[in-house]
Amino acid sequence: MTREQDPTLDELKRLLDLEENASMAELTENLKRLRDSQRDLERAETLAKIGSWRLDLRTRRVTASDQARRVYGLEGTEWSIEQVQALPLKEYRRALDAELKNLVEKGMSYDIEYKILRPSDNSIRFIHSVAEFDSELQMVVGTLQNITNRKQTEEALEESEEIFRQFMEHSPIYVFFKDDQLRSLRLSANYEAMLGKPMNELLGKSMDELFPSDLARAMVEDDKRILREGKTVEIEEELDGRHYSTIKFPIHSGENPQYLAGFTLDITEHKRAEEALRKSEENYRLLVENQTDMVVKVNLDGRFLFVSPSYCRTFGKRQEELLGQTFMPLVYEEDRESTALAMEALFHPPHTAYIEQRALTKEGWAWLAWVDTAVLDSQGKVVEIIGVGRDISERKHAEEERAKLQAQLNQAQKMESVGRLAGGVAHDFNNMLGVTLGYAELALEKVNPSDSLHDDLLEILSATRRSTEVVRQLLAFARKQTIAPKVLDLNETIEGMLKMLRRLLGEDIDLAWLPGKGVETVRMDSSQIDQILANLCVNARDAITDVGKITIETGKVRFDEAYCADHAGFVPGDFILMAVSDNGCGMDKEIVANMFEPFFTTKDPGKGTGLGLATVYGIVKQNNGFINVYSEPGKGTTFKTYLPIHEIAAKPERKKDPTRPGVQGSETILLVEDEPAILRITAIMLEKLGYTVLTANRPGEAIRLAREHIGEIHLLMTDVVMPEMNGRDLAKTLLSLFPNLKRLFMSGYTANVIAHHGVLDEGVQFIQKPFSSHDVAAKVRQALKDG
């Protein structure tokens, strides 16, 4: 090239710029391809759930993909080798170290499975890792994958296979599987004992190789039919004198049955039991047909299914005449209702009933006694009734005569005891009352109604009439009377018999009468009120040694459904309360639990019949009321009878729902009660009202809670009679810790009885058990305000 042809400086510069621009473009394109490859790799790892990593042995650093980071549960994508080596569980670390050493020293690759503890959530993962070593780069490159689900599935399959193996080995029934050629594929272990051969000689064999030819032929026919029709079949078979029941069914693989499976149960003992039952029934039939007692079987409509010959002889009818007919037309009309009620009892455990009834036999009306038993099916449902009866006419006649004699004796004894008082004074007393009444009426006619003497004479007349009623009541105790319920003013009725009760109790007993205000009327026989009070007062007198006090109180109470749900025996509604309390010896829980049972008594022989409280209980229940008792040894007793208010006279006021009292609070209350059930329901009542409640079932625990409590305790709500110390002494102790502590005492005894314990000082707040949530709301607010 000549000098003129040499490129100029500008041309060289231009050529260099072109070359540089071309290199930059190529580099940019390569970088773009690299990034696209990287994204494709990451996407592939995510989809395959396989992470990649590489270990630089020179820096001892591990660089990982995002998928590897997610599998390991580590933060970032670059870690130290120590971080990675800390992940595997201890039992895998030595094997992993050995694999890595062989990989580096011998240039071997490794493929290993191990468990790790993920630091991100402390969960166990099962990992599969593959790695290779690049000696030039001094770098280990590998992949890892989370195979936890696969391993768990494999373990579950292994476990289920082991369970199935144990089932086949220990199954109490015979289990078999056959192929479509009816060769045995799997047999339970008990087939070895049945067929007398080891399992390896049983598997793969056909039926004619295992069982006698006749039985094998029948089995094959059944098996072919099951595979052909695809139905489940139940078959009974006999082998070597034993009976078997087998259920066979096909197993499909695709559209057609490919396998046959089944369960076989040894029913030999069941067969023997059936035969024994048949013989027993035959013996029973012979027994029934030849015994003198009558035996019948009826369906649920009362129609005869079976009648014994003795029944036919008693009623003078043939068996054909009775079968399919009902027995009730043969029963005396007045006894049909009690018979029907007894039959209803057969539908409840223990499914037996005893019935005494009159029936029209061939000899006329006779008393029959029946013991009936319900026949139950496998589901426990009554399907038939069997009755065994006999003629008890002679016994009933003897009992009636004995009852008449006993009634005459009882009446004579009653007349002898009560008549001494009633008969001895009734004549003269009635004469004197007649005089008093007559002169009082005459005097009343002569006195101007505006004169103050007029009111005095009216009081004399009233007292005279009440005295006349007392005499009537005394005479009523001495003779039999039909109960005649009528509307009564309870307070007036009780006042009318106070004198008689005081004479009955004696001078050593102080009888206090505390009539409640607003007590409405009840509808019952006045003599029943007399009986209740007389029995309760006599029992109270016998519980008092020497001098004591008995208190009769009345009042009106209301119980809501929430209260009754937690107090057995209580009924929601408005009631009139009549309480009889004493300061006698009291009763323990065992006596209280049995005291209403007839003939139960704690008195010495000859001093009590055990019928007094049973009579009280019966009267109260008869009048749709209920009775409750509060008593503790050495603390006296309170009987509370609750009688329904007479519907016509009662006009309930519209009040707020007592279960939703409107008075709320936020103070802290220390609740002390030794009866757990009462402690629990009272705490619930208080908490619903918004109070913070500290509960204790003993005074000692209450004192400990108070000393440990941080903050103020505003109110002590405590039972009066408790173990360790009474409520009053507990309050005194706690006042030293909380000088401003308000107090609210509660008890099942009436207020008058509590006063004997020295609790009801002036200004002390008291709530009587049982109480409703409405009562608690009002009393607590009042105690916090004034207590």
Secondary structure, 3 states (H helix, E strand, C coil): CCHHHCCCHHHHHHHHHHHHHHHHHHHHHHHHHHHHHHHHHHHHHHHHCEEEEEEECCCCEEEECHHHHHHHCCCCCEEEHHHHHCCECHHHHHHHHHHHHHHHHHCCCEEEEEEEECCCCCCEEEEEEEEEEECCCCEEEEEEEECHHHHHHHHHHHHHHHHHHHHHHHCCCEEEEEECCCCEEEECCHHHHHHCCCHHHCCCCCHHHHCCHHHHHHHHHHHHHHHHHCCCEEEEEEECCEEEEEEEEEEECCCCEEEEEEEEEECHHHHHHHHHHHHHHHHHHHHHHHCCCEEEEECCCCEEEEECHHHHHHHCCCHHHHCCCECHHHECHHHHHHHHHHHHHCCCCCCEEEEEEEEEECCEEEEEEEEEEEEECCCCCEEEEEEEEEECHHHHHHHHHHHHHHHHHHHHHHHHHHHHHHHHHHHHHHHHHHHHHHHHHHHHHHCCCCCHHHHHHHHHHHHHHHHHHHHHHHHHHCCCCCCCCEEEEHHHHHHCCHHHHHHHHCCCEEEEEECCCCCCEEEECHHHHHHHHHHHHHHHHHHCCCCEEEEEEEEEEEECHHHHHCCCCCCCEEEEEEEEEECCCCCCHHHHHHCCCCCCCCCCCCCCCCCHHHHHHHHHHHCCCEEEEEECCCCCEEEEEEEECCCCCCCCCCCCCCCCCCCCCCCEEEEECCCHHHHHHHHHHHHHCCCEEEEECCHHHHHHHHHHCCCCCCEEEEECCCCCCCHHHHHHHHHCCCCCCEEEEEECCCHHHHHHHCCCCCCCEEEECCCCHHHHHHHHHHHHHHC
